[in-house]
C-alpha cells in the first residue's frame, strides 16, 4: 500500500511546483492515513490493518486504479490528432538547437519548411503516446518498497530526485524505438533532412543539428504527466470522475 501511495507522490512531485502545491491537501491526508494505519498495526505494517471503512489493500488498489484510469484518459486525450499540436500547454515547439536554422531559412523565404517539421514532431508525439502507456504504468508499479521507504523518509524533494534520476532514463530508453518509428511514420525524419539540406546550402551558416528522438521522448513524457496530475486531482475531488466502484469507495471516503 505504501508503495502505491509513494508512486503517486513521485508522479506529482515530478510536475511543476504550482501543480504539486495544489495537491498538498490530498498528500497530507495520505500521510495521515499511512501514519494512523502504521500505529494501529503496532509493527509499521499495513497488510492487515483497516483505515476507517477501508482495508489497507483497498486503499492501495484504489490509488493504483486512480493512476490507471488517469493514464487511460490522458492517453486518449493526447494520443489523437492535435492532442499535442492543438494544445498550447503541451505543444512541441522546434528544438532550441534549430533556432539558428529557423532564422536562416526564414530570411531565405523558406519558413514553411520549419512549420511542417514542427507539425510532424507533434504528430510523432501523438502517435507514440498510446504505445507508451504501458511503459509508464510498469515503471510506477515496479517501484520497490525499499525505494518507497527512502523517498518517504527523505527530504522534501526526494520523490522528484528519485523519479528524475531513476525512472526518467529507463522510460526514455524504452520509448526511443517507439518514437523513432513514429517519427518515420509521420514523415518527420524526411522533413528534417529536407530542412537541413536547404540550411547547409546557404553559405557560411554555422553547424546545427537536433536529436529528434530524444526531444520528442522528453516533451512527450512532459505532456502526459502534465495532464495526468490534473486527472488524478479530478478523481479525488470530483465524484463524476470516479468511474469505478473502487474509486468511488476509496476517494469518496476522503
N, C-alpha and C positions, 0 to 999 in steps of 0.2 A: 504493500500500500504506500509506504514511504517512497518507494522507487517511482511510482506513478506520479505522486504529488511533486517530487523534485523534478521529474521530467517536465512537468507543466511549468514549474518555476523557471527551469532552464530556458524553455521556449520564450517565455515572457521577458526574461532578463536580457535575451539576445536582441530585443526590439528597441526602438528609440525610447529615450528616457521618459518622454511625456506619456507614452503608452504604458510603460512599466509602472509609472506612478499611479496611473488610473486604475491599476489592478490592486493597489495596496490593501484596500479593504478586504478583498477576497483572500489575498495571501495571508493576511493576519488571521482571518477565520480558519484557513487551512492549518496554519501553525498552531493555533489554539486547539484545534481538533487533534492534531498529532500529539501535542503535549498532554492533553487530557486522556487520550487513549493509552499513551505510554504509562501514565501514572496509575490508571486503573488496572493495567495488567501486572504491575509490580515488577516486571523484568525488562521493560522497554519494548517488548514485542507487542504488535497489534494483531497477531494472527488470529486470536480467538476473542478479541475484545469487541465491544459494541459501542457506537457513538450515537447517542440519542436513540432514534429508531432504526439506525443503520448499523450493519455489521462493518467491520474493517474491510472485508472483501468487497462488499457492495460499494463502499466509498472508493476503493482502489479501482474497481471495474468502471465506476461512473466517470472517474477522471480520465481513464483511458478512452472510454467511449466518447467523451467530450472532444478529445483530440481527434479521434477517428471521424466523427461526424463533422467537426470543423474543417478537417483536412479535405474531406469529400466535397464540402460546399465550396471551399476556396478553389480547389482544382477545377470544379465545374465552372467557376467564375472566370479564372484567369486562363484556363485551357481552351477557350473558344476564340473565334475571330474577334479581334480588338480587345481581348481580355487584358493584354498589356498595352498594345498600341493605342487604344482608345481611352486609356485611364491615365490621367496626368499624375496620379500618385505613384505609379509603378512603371510608367513608360520608360523604355530604354532609349536614352539619347545616344549619339555616337560616342565611342570611347574617346577619352581626353587625348589619347595618343594620335588620334586622327584629326585633331583640330587644325593643325597646320595644313593638312591635306584638304580639309574643307575650305579653308581660306583661299588656298591657291586655286582650287577648281572653281570657286565662286567668282574669282577675278577673271577666270578664263571662260565664264559663262556656262559652266557645267555643274551647277549646284544640284540639278535634278538627279544626278547620279548618286550624290550623297543622300538625298531624300529617299531614294529607292533602297539604298543599303540600310538605312536606319529602319525603314519599314520591315525589311526582311529579317533584321535582327530581332525585332519584336515578334514577328511571325515564328521565328525559331523558338523563342521562349514560350510562346503559346502552344506550339506543337510538342515541346518537351515536357511541359508541366504535368499532364496526365500520367505519363510514363514514370515520372519521378515520385509520385505519391507514395508508392510502397517503400521507396528508399528512405523517405523521411520518417515514416511510421516505424520501420525496422530500427532506425537509429535511435529513436526515442525508447522503444521497448527494450533495447539491448543495454541500456544504462545499468551498470551493476549496483548492488546495494552498497558496496564499499565506496564507489564514486558518489552515490547519492548522499551518504553519510558525510563525506568530506565536504560536499557542497553545503549541506545543511549546517555544519559546524564551522564553515569557513567565513571569510569576510563578506561584506555586503555585495561585492561583485564576483563572488566565487562561481556562481552559476554562469555568468557571462563568460568568464575566463574558461570554464570547462567547455562550454558549448563552442566557443570560437577556437579553442586550442585543440580539442579532441574530436569534435563532431563535424565542423565545417570542412576540414581537409578530407576525411573519408567520404563524406557526402559528395564533395566536389569530384573526387576521383571516380565514384560510381556513376555520376551524372555525365561525365565527359563523353563517353561513347553515345549516350542518348542525345546530347546536344549536338555533337558532331554530325550525327545522322540528320537531325532536324535542320541544321544549317545547310546541309546539302539538299535536303528535300525541298526547302523553300527558296532555293537559289541564292542564299546569302553569300556563299563562297564564291560563286561565279560573279556576283555583283561586286564583291570586294576586289577580286582580281581585275575586273574592268576599271574600277576606281583607281587602283594602284598603278595600272598600266598607263592611264591618262596622266596621273600625277607625275610619274617618272619621266614622261615625255616632255615635261616642262623643264627648260634649262635652269640649272643652278638651285634646284629645290633641295632642302635637306632630307636626309633619310627619314623614313617613317614607316611604322608597321603596327599592327594590332593583333593580339591573340583573341580572336573572336570567340573561341570555345570558352576560355576562362571567363571572359567578360559576360557572356550570356548565362553561364552557370551561376556566377556571383549575383548578378542582377535578378536572375530568375528566382533564386532562393530568397533574396530580399523581398521580392513581391509576394511570394507565397506566405512568408512569415508575417509580413505587414498585415495581411488580411486574416491570417489565422488567429492573431491576437484579438481582432475585432469579433471574429466568430465565437471564440471562447468566452469573451466578455458577454456577448449576447446570450449565449446558452445559460450563463449564470444569472443574468438579470431578467431575461425575457421568457416567460413561460411558453410563449408560442414557438420559441426556438428549440424547446426540449422535445425532440421528435420521437423519443422512445420512452417506454415506461421507466426504464432505469434512470435516464436523465431526469425525468420528472420527479422521481423519488429522491435522488441524490441532491439535485440542485434546488428542489422545492423545499428541502429541509434546512437550507441555509438561513 
